[in-house]
Every structure is written in structure tokens, then in C-alpha cells.
């Protein structure tokens, strides 16, 4: 697939080039161009999959199906719009001397390397390369989180590095156990690591080894997803790094970690013939939703507030995948898409709001609707969308999941409703004060990038109101891959 080679080659070469040219005057535009071409390659790959079905490349080392092509398009789209947003944002940071030429080179280079690592994780067929790609994405984002070189950002980066490193070490052990189970059936060698080969013989895998493997994989990749109690790195990393990185961490990185987890769940379900993997995911997911909902009321930093909201939503999505079945998997994928679009739009608006106020403290941000109506309306509409109000896509996804939970696990539905109500009250009370309070904001030297906010919220609105039949068929096929 030439599209796949372009998809991976462009960000990799871009990372190398930006290491030298990332501080040039036109570096932000070059970053946008690289992300735009990568998005076109992702669209071409998705069209091939939708037209001709599953494809493999490089001796089955890479593959594309409805599931990963959906996430590839989502990843490249959000990375493109985030690069548009980062142009004025990083120029304001440079004007305020928060970043120098070396930091700008590092930012643009690691941004492209991060995208390469995510796309490699999504398109590889090897569970081993998937783990390597997740490790590479972690290392790239550690450098981005510490970009400002303040004591708080360095502490957040170390916490992120240590907790993610422990999690990925556990995921590596789970991957090794999965290889041992596969080697007994398909033989030793690289083929025992290929997901498509393991999926074809999943009912022959040793159940006890696979079950133990999934426990390690759930804890390991669950750390990257931000599931409670493995979530402590996430609010710090989001709060201390540049806002564009907060947007892609919340909107993309968490998705890819969850993708790795659900791929493993498919194998475990086939090997065990039981709902063990689903029950474990439901337990971690429900715990994350409930704990995060009650943590929201304690947040005083705007970026920490929405970082904790990401923990809540990823818990909800994990629970939906744990319930399983056609409807719940469809809703989970819809929620993944809507959450990525809306949460990144919220971070875009929140980043500009923090720059205007000169602070990320919620108490210091007031009157956005007066000084910057686009930013203020973007923040309030995005907040209503992420809190699950109709007619946005998050509402549609959460409604389907709640209906499935009511049918199968009524007590889970009750706990979810209580947690969602607490989250709504906590977040809306804080955001409405920032948007409609007394004016304290300042004028920025560069015009804020509001187009990504409008575009993301418009697409999220479309997901809840009128999903095209072709998109419905695509998501249904992706859900079918998960069983």
C-alpha cells in the first residue's frame, strides 16, 4: 500500500527535518503542510479499505481494516487542526519568551515524531511493534511536556515518564505471555506476534496464559489510557505542557492506548469463551468514571479540569467496550470520535483563554464572552457538548451505552447517571464563571486560531444529528472487528 508508506514516511522525515528547521520563521506553516499531506494519505488508505476491505502490507507486518483506518483518519485530522492552532499559540509563547529557538525546534520535531509513533501503533500488525511505538510516543511526549523547563513542567514530565514506564513494562510482560501462547499454535518467530495470525487461531490459544497476559496488558496499557488508579500522571502532564500537546494527548494518545487494549480483548474473548476481559474493563472503567466525576469539583486549573474530564470519558469508553456487543462497541467508537473532536476543541479555547488571562487558574479567567466571543462561545459550547447534552455526538454515544447498561447491568447504569450528574454540575459551574464573569482578559498579539474550534464542534454536532449512511456502515464494520 503506497498510502501506508506515505502515512508513516511523511511524519518520520518531517521529524528529522524539523530538528534543523523547527525554529525557522515558516516552521509552523511547514508543520501544517506535513500534517495536511499525512491527512491526505490517511484518507486515501481509508478509501482503499472501504472499497476493497482488509489489506496487508510488507509481508503482513502492517495492515489496515475498518477499525484502525477509522482511528488513523481521526488521528491525522486532529493532528492537522492542532498544527493550525499551534501556529499563533506558539508564536505568543515565543513573544513572551517562554520558549526559545531550541525549544521551537524540539517542539516541531517531537510533534512529528509523536504523530509517526501513533500512526505506527495503529497500522502495525505486530503486537511487539505496537508496544515499541507506544514507548516511542511516550518518550516524544515526555520531551514536549517538559518544553517550558519550569520546575513544575519537569516534575510533571518525570511523573509521566516513570508511571508510563512502569505501565509499559507491565504491558511488555503481557505481550511476551501473548507471544508464548501464540508460539504454541502458530510456531515461534515473528508470525506469533502478528495480530491477524493470532486472531485466526484465537480459539486454540492456551486460556490460562492468555488470561494472565490480559491482566498485565490491562494494567500496562490502562496506565496510558489514564484509568483509575493509574491516572495520576495525566492531570500534571496536561497542565504543564503546551496546550497543543494537551489537545493531542487527550484527543489521540489515550485513544491509541485503548486501541491496543481492545485488540488484545478480541484475542482473550476468543481464547477464553467468557466475559472475563469485559468484566475487568467494566470494573476499571466504572471506577474511573465515578472517581473522576468527584475529582472535578476540586480542580482550580482550567487544563487540569479538562484533563480529569478525559479520565472520566476514557473510563466511560472502556466500560462500553467491556459491555461489548454490536451496539455498545458502536457507541464506544462513536464516543471515541466525538470525545477527540470536542476535547481538543475545548483545549484550543482553554489555551487561548489562559494566554489572554496570563494564568491557567480558573479564578483568574473571566469575561471571555466580552473580549473574545469566539473563544468564549467555543469554550461554553464545547463544555456543553463534552458534558453530554444533546444534540452532540457525546450525547448519542452515552445514551446508547446507558441503554445497553440498563438492559444488562442496571446498577451500573445508576452509578453512571449519578457520576454524570456530578460531573455536569462541577464543570458547568466553573466554566460559566470563566465565560460570563467580569472582564479581566487581555488582548493577544496574534489572532487566535478559532477555525479548528468551529470545525471540531461542527463535526461533533453532525455526529449527534445526522451521521451519513456511509459513516454508519464504516463504524459498524469497525465494531464488527471487535466481535
N, C-alpha and C positions, 0 to 999 in steps of 0.2 A: 504494500500500500504506500504509494508515494506521499499521500496525505499524512500518514503517520510519521514518515521521516521528516517532513516539514514541521509537523506539530512538535516534535522533540528537538529537531535541529535548530530551529529559529531561536527559541529562548536560550539554548545552550551556547550558541555562537554569540547571542546578544549579551549574555553574562560576561563572556570573555572580552567582547568589545567595550562594554560599559566599564570594565575595570580600568581602562585607559581613558575613555572619553566621557565618563559619567558626570564630570564636573563642567563640561563644555556648556556654552550658552544654550545650545539647541538639544542638549541631552534629554530634557523632559519630552520634547517632541519626538526624538528618536525612540524613547521608551514607549510612547504611544504607538508609533508606527510598528515596532516589533510586536506589541501586543495585538494590534489590529490584524497583522498578517497571520499571527498564530490563531486568532479567532476565525479567519477565513479558512485556514487549514482544518480546524475543528469542524466547521460547517460542512466542508467537503467530505470529511470522514463520516460524519453523521448521515449525510445523504447517501453515501455508499452503503452504510449499514441498513438504513431504512429501505433502500431499493433492493439490495441483494442478500441481506441477512448477515449473520455472523461471519467475520473474516479473521484470518490469522496471518501473521507475517513473520519473517525471519525465523523460519523453522519452528513456528508456534511459540516463539519466545514472547511475541506480542500478539494481542488480539483485540478485537472491537466487537461489542454486541450492543443491544439496546440499552443496557444498564450503564456501562461505562461511557458510551457515546453521549448519553444524556448529561452525565456529570462532567465530561470533557467540555461540552458546549457551555454549560453553566460556568465552569471554572474559567475558561478563556474569555467569556463575556464579562464576568465580574472583574477579571484582571484588566481587561481593556478599559472599562469605565473607571476603575480605580486609578489607572495611569492618567486618564483625563483629569480626574480630581486632584491627583498629586501635583500636577503642574503648578497651579497657583499656590497650593498649600505649602509645598517645599520651598517655593520662592519667598514666601512670607517668612518661613523659618530661617532661610539664608539671610534675609534682610535684617532679621532680629539677632543674627549671629549665633543662633542655636546650633547650626551646622556649618561646617567649613567645606572646602573643596574635597578633602579626603573623605569626609562623611557623605558627600553627594555621590562620589564615585562608588563608595561602598553601598549606598542605598540603591542606586540604579542597577549595579551589578548583582547584588543579592536578590533584588526583586525579580530579575530574570531567572536567576538560578533557582529561586523558590518556585517559580512557575514551572520550570523544567522538572523539578523533583515531583511536584504534584501530578503533572501530566504523565511522567514516567510511572508513578504509582498506579495511576488509573488505567494505563494501557498495557502494562506488563502482564504476562500470563504466569510468571513465576512468583510464587509466594515469597521466595528468598529475595528477589529483586524488589518486590513490593516493600519488604522490610528495609532494605538498603535505601530506597527512595524516601521512605518516611524519616529515616535517620538524617538524610541529606537535607530534607525540608526543615527539620528541627534545627540543624546547625546553621542554616541560612537565616532562619528567623531569630535565632539567638543573637546573631550579629545585628539584625535590624531592631530588635527590642532595645538593645544597648546603644543605639545610634547616638543619643544625646550625651552619653558618657557622664551622666549625673550619678551620684551615689544611689538614688532610687532606681534609676534605669538599669544600672549594673547589678544591683541586688535582685531586681525582677528577672533579668536575663539569667543569672546564676540559678535562681529558684526554678525557672523554666527549664534550664539545661539539666539540672540534677533530677528533678521529678520526671521529666520526659525521658531522660537517660535510663532511670530505673524502670520506667514503664516499658520502654523499648527493649530493655534487656529481658524482661519477662516475656514480651512478645516474641523475641528471638528464641527463647526456650520452647515456647508453644509452637513456633514454626518448625523447630528441629523435631519435636514429637510428631508433628503432622507429616514431616518427611519420612520418619521411621514407619508410620502407619502406611504411607503410600508405597514405600520401597518394598514392603511385604507383598504387595499386589502387582505393581507395575514394574518392579525391579529397581535396582539402585541407579543413580545417575540423575541428570537434570530433569528427566521426564517425571520423576517422583515429586518434583516441586511445581509442576505445571497445573494450574487450576483446572483447565479443561480436561486433562487426563484424570485428575483426582475426582472430578465431578462425574465422569463416565463410570467410575468404579466405586463410588462413594458407599454403596450398599455392601461392599466387600471389605471396607476398612475395619480394622480392629476397634470395636466400640470403646473399650476401656482407655486405649491410648488416645483416641480422638476426643473423648470426654475430658480427660486431663489436659490435653492440648488446648481445648477451647477455654478452660478456666484461665490458663496463663494468657491466652490471646485476648480474652475479655478484659482482664485486669491491665494488660500491657497497652493495647490499643484504646481501651477505655480511658486511660490516663490522657491520651492525646485528644479524645473526644471531649474531655472535661467532665466526666461522670463523677458524681459524689461517691465516695470521699476522696477522689483522686484529682480534685478540681483546683487546688489551692494556687497553682501556677497561673491560672487563666486570668483572673481579675488584674493581677500585677502586670502581666505581660501586655494586656490590652491598654492599661492605664499609662504605662511609662514609655511605650514605643510611639513612633509617629502614627497619626490617625490612619493614613492609608494602609499601614500594616495591621492595625486593629481591624480594619474592614476585611482584609483578605484572610486574616487569621480566623475571624468569626464566621465569615461567609464561605470560606473554601477549605482551610486546613482541617477544621472539625469534620466537614463532610467526607474528606478523603480517608481520615482515620475510621470513620463509621463505615465507609465503603469496604475497607479491609476487614472489618468485623463481620459485616453481613455476608461477605463472600465466604468467610470461614463458617458462618452459621449454616449455610447451604450444605456444606460437607458434613457437618455434625448432624444435622437433621436426617440426612440420608443414611449415615452410618449407624445412628442410634435408633432411628424409627420412633423417637419420642420427642417430647417438647421440652427437654432439659435446657437446651440453649435458649429457647424462647423464654422460659421461666426466669433464667438468670438475667437476661436482658430486660425483662419486665421489672424485676426487682431493682436493678441498678437504675433503670430509667425512672421508675416511680419515686425512688429515694431522691434522685437528682431534682425532679420537678418540685417536690414538696420542700426540700431544704432550700433550694434556690429561691422559691417564692417567698419564703420568710426572711431570707437574707437581703432581699431587695430593699426592704424598708430601712436598713441600716446604712445604705450607701450614701456617701456625701460627694463623690466624684462622678461626673457625668459619664465618663468612659467606663469606670468600674460598674456603674449602674447597668449599662447595656451589656457589659461582659458577663455579669451574673445572669442577666436575661438570656444570654446564649446558653449558659449551663442549663437553665430551665427548659429551653426549647430543644436542645440536643437530648436531654432526658426524655422529653415527650416523644421525640422521633425514635429514640432507642426503644421505648416502650411499645410504640406502634409496630416496629419491626419484630419485637418479641411476640406480640399477639399473633402476627403472621396472617396468612391467607391473602386472597386476592385484594379485598377491599382495604385491609389495614396496610398492606405493602404499597398499594396505590396511593393511599393517603400519606404514608410516610415519605414517599418520593415527592409528592406534591408539596409537602411541608418543607422538605429539604430545599426545594427550588424557591418557594416563597420566602423562607427564612433567609436564604442567602441574599436575595434581592432586597428585602426590606431591611435587614440588619445592616447591610453595607450602606444603604441609603441613610439610615439613622446615624451611622458613624460619620458619613460625609457631612451631614448637617451639624452633628455634635462637634466635629473637628473645627469647622468654621466658627461655630458659636464660642468654643473655647479660645480660639485665636482672637476673636473680637473682644472678649472679656479679659483676655490676658490671664486666664485661670481656668482650670478644669473643675473647680469647686462649684457645686450646684448652687450654693448660696450667692456666688459672685456673678452668675449668669442671669440676667433679667432683660425683659423688654425686647426680645428678638423680633417680635412681630412688627415693631415700630422701626427699628434701624435696618433690618434686613428681612423683609417679608418673605422672600423665597426660602431663606434658611429657617425662619420661624415656622412657616407653614409646612415645610418639609419635615421638620422635627416633630411637630404635633401630629401630622397625618401619618408619618412613619410609625410613631408611637402607637396610635390607634390601630394601625394595621398589625403591628407585631403583638399587640395585646389580644388579638383575635376578634376584632369587631368586623362584622360584615360590611362590604361585600368582598373583602380582600382574600387572597389565596390561603392565608394562615387560618382564617375562619373556616373555610371549606374543608381544609385538611383536618383541623381539630374536631370539627363536627363529625366527620366520618369516623375518626378514631374513637370518639366518645360513644357513638352509636354501637361500634363493634365491642367496646368495653362493656357497655350496658347489657349486651346480649350474652357475653361470655363471663365477664368478671364485674358484676355490679358494684362491688365495694371499691374496685379500682376507679371506676367512673366517678364515684362520690368523692374520693380523695383528689382526683384530678380537678373536679369542679371547684372544690374548696381552694386548692392551690392556685388555680387560675384567677379566682376572685381576689385572693390576697395579692397576687402579682399585679392585677389591674389597678387596685387601689393604691398600692405602693408606688408604682411607676407613674401613673397619670397625675397623681398629686404633685410629684416633683417636677414633671415636665411642664405642666400648665403654669407653674410659677416662673419657670425659665422663659417661657414663650410670651406670657401675657403680663408679667410683672413690670415694675417701674424700670424705665430705660437706663441701663448702665453700660451698654456696649459701645465699642469704638469702631471707627472706620478702618478697613483694611487697605493696605497699599496696592493689593492686587485683587481684581474682581473674583469673588468666589465662584467655583465651578458648580453651578446648580443643575446643569443638564443631566449629569448622572443620577441626581436625586429624583428628578422628574421622571426620567426614563425607567428607573427601577420601580418606583411606586406605581407608574402606569402599567408596567408588566404585571406587578403583583395584583393590581386591580383586575386586570384581564384574566388572571388565573382563577379568580373567585367568581367572575361574572360570566365569561364566555370563553371556555377553553376550546380551541379548534379541534374538530374530529381527528385530524392527523396527529395533534399533540396528545390527545387522549389515547390514541392507539399506541403511540410511542411509549407513554408512561405505563400503559397496561402491559406491553411487551417487556418493559424493564422489570415490572413487578412479577411477571411470569418467570423470569430468570431466577427470582428469589424463592420460587416454589409456591 
